[in-house]
Amino acid sequence: MIRAIAKQAEAERERRAKVIHATGELEASEKLLEAAVTLSAQPQALQLRYMQTLTEIAGDKSSIIVFPLPIDLIDSLRAGTAPPIQAQEGTEH
């Protein structure tokens, strides 16, 4: 009888742990969606975030960092011209 009660209590603890974990996953996915919307609104913000991440991982002297460059930047360097600047809404040139 005591074993059955202990087993039931253990099952209830596991159930609650799974619910808590699932709730955390849901909140994390909502925050990731919010961050994606924010970063997609400003391409510069994504580039700054990328550079911040590179700075954080550069602190480890034993790591190798592969720094990808956008293809349009490489093409413009080969051609000797500057890459095109995209106009933002609400700004004047």
DAURVEN-V739983 format. One record per pair of residues at least 4 apart in sequence whose C-alpha atoms are under 8 Angstrom apart, sorted by the first residue. I is the first residue (numbers start at 1). GAP is how many residues later the second one is. D is the distance in whole Angstrom. If there is no record, write none. Layout:
I;GAP;D  I;GAP;D
This chain:
1;4;6  2;4;6  3;4;6  4;4;6  5;4;6  6;4;6  7;4;6  8;4;6  9;4;6  10;4;6  11;4;6  12;4;6  13;4;6  14;4;6  15;4;6  16;4;6  17;4;6  18;4;6  19;4;6  20;4;6  21;4;6  22;4;6  23;4;6  24;4;6  25;4;6  26;4;6  27;4;6  28;4;6  29;4;6  30;4;6  31;4;6  32;4;6  33;4;6  34;4;6  35;4;6  36;4;6  37;4;6  38;4;7  39;4;6  39;6;6  39;7;5  40;6;7  42;4;7  43;4;7  44;4;6  45;4;6  46;4;6  47;4;6  48;4;6  49;4;6  50;4;6  51;4;6  52;4;6  53;4;6  54;4;6  54;11;8  55;4;7  57;6;8  58;5;7  58;7;7  69;4;7  69;5;7  70;4;7  71;4;6  72;4;6  72;11;6  73;4;6  73;9;8  73;10;6  74;4;6  75;4;6  76;4;6  76;5;5  76;6;6  76;7;6  77;4;6  77;5;7  87;4;7  87;5;8  87;6;8
